[in-house]
Amino acid sequence: MIAAPPDPMKSNDRNASAQMETQDAEYAIRTEQLNLWYGTFQALFDVNLNIRKGRITALIGPSGCGKSTYLRSINRINERLGYVRIQGRIRVMEQNIYDPAVELIQVRKQVGMVFQRPNPLPLSIRENILFGHRLHHRKIRRQQAEELVEESLRTVLLWDQVKDRLHRKATELSLEEQQKLCIARLLPVKPSVLLMDEPCSALDPKGTEAVEELIWELRGRYTILIVTHNMAQARRASEECVFMLMGKVVEHAETQTLFVTPRYKETADYIEGRYG
């Protein structure tokens, strides 16, 4: 029996399907036609943006350009405001987080967020680390708890400083230590994505340097998306960079490429300090 020749249309379909699966595997966040309104004010316009897995991506742009709004859309913080309306789709690890069937608690487990000013809970250092894990998993053996605490604090390079005072209040730590603790608090629930909204804005230069070093330590294990107004920080502490202006993505490139040879005049004007 002579085998029938392969159908080129089916072959093309398989190739397209395989290509799409490869793209999905490459990206931690895929944003498609995202529009967002605060009441009647539109803050985001048709945002299409793919964030690669395991990389550090910086979001830059003038105040009010939509950076933090986009960041907060990824873990659905914006929807707490009753006057926010959202259209479009955001897929995190291939799951549409705005699908009605997706539970908010699962989104927050997958996507952790660090804010401009450290916000440790008014509990001990140890209880801060275990808080999120207990929220999602409830019961935990004592030995497992101690291992989680140590592992999380070691990951953020904080263990040696605090191992002898785990039962002290977290609010007694320095601002740099508090910000590291806020990152450590996310890790026991094993998020895939870490969102950082100007995480160094409340820190002095030494604290900023320490947090930037930590971000590089976490590279590869987590996908990190960081908003910053500091151009030097964006250049130092990211691998890819996204420039936003008036609610739109203007340019997305490797950080060195964007800063040295930007494609668009608006990007060049911003990074050279001509406006914003």
N, C-alpha and C positions, 0 to 999 in steps of 0.2 A: 504494500500500500504506500502511495506517495503522500507525504505530509503536505498539507496545505501551506502556502507561503504565509508568513506573518502579516497580519493586518497592520499597515503603517499607522492608521488612526488609533488603534488600541495601543501600539507601541508609544505613540506620542502622549497618549493619556497616562501611560505608566511612567514615562519620563517626567511629565509635568507633576504627577503625584509624588514621585521620588524627590524631585527638586523642592517641592513645597515642604515635604517632611524634613529634608535637610535644613531648609531655612528655619522651620519651626524649632528644630533641635539647636540651632545656632543662637537663637534669640531668647532672652528671658522675658522681655516685654515687647509686645507688638501693639502699637496704637494705630487705629484706622479711623480716619474722618472724625476725630474728636472735636466736638463743639461744646462750649459750656457758657451758660449765662448766669450772672448774679442779678436776679430780677430781670430788668430790661437791658442791662449792660452785658454785652458779649465779651468774655475774657479770653476765650480760646477759639481759634478759627481753623477748622479742617486740619487738625494736627495729625500728621502721619509720621510716626517715629518708631524705629526699631532699636532696642537696646540689647547689646550682645551679652551673652552669659559670661559671668566670671570676670567682667571688665569693670573699670572705674570710668564712669561717664559724668562729666561736669555739665551743668546747665548754666549758661551765662546770659546776661542781657540787662537792660535798664530796669529800674524799679517799676513794677506794675506791668511788666511785659508778659506775665503769665507763667513764670518759672515755678513758683510755689503752688500756684493753682494746678498746674499739670502734675506736680509731685503729689499733691494731696488727692488728686483724682485716682492715683494708682492704688492707694489703700482705702479709698472711698470715705475720706474724712469730709470732703466737701458736702456730701449728701446729708450730713447732719443739719445743715442750714436749709430751712424749709423753702427758701426762695431761690435755690439753685436748680437749674435744669440742665441735663446732660444728654447729648446725642453722640452716637458713635460707639466704638468698641475698643476696649483695652484687654488684651490677652496676657496673662501672667503665667508663665510655664505652660502655655498652650490652652489655658482655660479663660474663657470670657468672664471677667470678674463682675460684669454688670448683667449677666444672665440672671433672670429672676430665681432660678433654682440654686444659685450659689449663695451660701450663707456668709454673712459678713464676718463672723468669727473665723471662718476658714481663710478668708482673704487676709485678715490681720495676722493669722498664724504664718501665712506664706510671705507676707510683706511687713517688715519691721520699719519703724520710723524714729529718727532722732531729730530733735528740734533745735532751734537757735540757742535757747538757754537750757542748760541741764535741768531735768525735772525728776530727780530721784524721789521715790515714795518716802514719806516720813516714817520709815521702818529701818531695821538694821540692814547693813550691807548684805548679809546672808539672805534675809527675807526679800530684798529687792531682786536678787538673782532668781529666787525660786518662785516669785509671784506669778509670772506668766506661765511657767510650766504647770503650776498647780491649777491655774485657771483653765488650762486645756486638758490636763491629764488627771487632775484631782489627787489621787493617792500616789505616794512616792515613798519608797523605803529610805530610812535614814542614811544608810551607806550610799545609796544612789544619789541622794540629795547632796551629800558632802562632795561626791565626785563631780556632780554638775556644777556646784559652786566653784570648786577649784579649777575645773576645766574652762569655765566661762571667764573667770578672772585671769587665768593664764593667757587665754586667747587675746585679751585686750591689754596684756602687759601690765596688769594691776595686782597680781597675786602677791608678789614680794612686798609691796607697800602695805597691803591691808590684811595679810593672812593672820596677824596676831590681834586684829580688832574687828573681826567679822560681826560681832554683836553690837558694835557701836553704830549710832545712827548715820545713815548715808549722807544726811544733810551736813554733817560735820567735815566731810571731805572737801578738798580744794575744788575749784570749778573744773579744772582739768580732770581730776579724778572722778568727779561727778559725771562728766560727759562720757568718760570711758566706762563708768558703771552703767550708764543708760544704754550704751551699746551692748555691754555684757548681759544686761537684763533681757535682751532680745534673743540671745543665742540658744538658750535651752529649748525653745520651741522649734528650733531648726528652720528658720526662714530661708527662703531662696534669694530674696531681694532685700537690701538695706537702703532705705531712703534717708538722705541727710539734708536737712534744710538749714544751710549756713551753720554747721555744727561748731565752727570756731569763732563766731562773731562775738561771743562773751568772754573769750579767752585772751590772755596776754600772748606775746610772741613765743615764749617758751611752751606754753600750753598748746598753742596752735601747732607748733612743730611736733609735739608729742602725738597729737591726734592725727596729723597728716601721716606720721610714721605708722600709726596703727592702721590707717586706711590702707596703706600699701601692704601691711602684714595680712590683711583680710582679703586682698585681691586674689581672685581665683576660687576661693571657697565660697564667696558670695558675689552676687551682682550688685554693684554699688552705684547709686545715682545721687549726685551731690549738687545742690544749688549753692552758688557762691557769687558774691559781688567782687571778690578779690581776684583780679586777673592773674597776679603772680601765683596765687594758690591754685587756680584752675590749671595753670600751666605746669605747676609742680606736682599736683596731686591727682591727675587724671590721665587716662590713656586716650579717651575720645572726648570731644567737646561739641556741645550743641548751642548755637546762638539763636536766641528768640527775640522777637521784636513785635510789639503791639499784638500779642496773642498768637503769633505765627512762628513756625520754625523757618528760619532763614537759611541756616547752614548747619550741617552735621559732618564732622570729619575727624580724622586722627588729630589729637591735640596739637602736636607739633606742626602739622600741615595747616590747621586752621589759624594758628598764631603767626606762622611765617609767610604762608602764601594763601590767604583767604580768597575765596572765589568771588565774593560780593563786596561792593563798596561799603554797604551798611555794616558788615562784619568788621572790615578794616577800620572804619571810623570809630566803632565802639571800642575795639581792643587798643586802639591808639589814643583813646581818651578825647576824641573830638566831639562826642556828645554822650549823654547818659550818666 
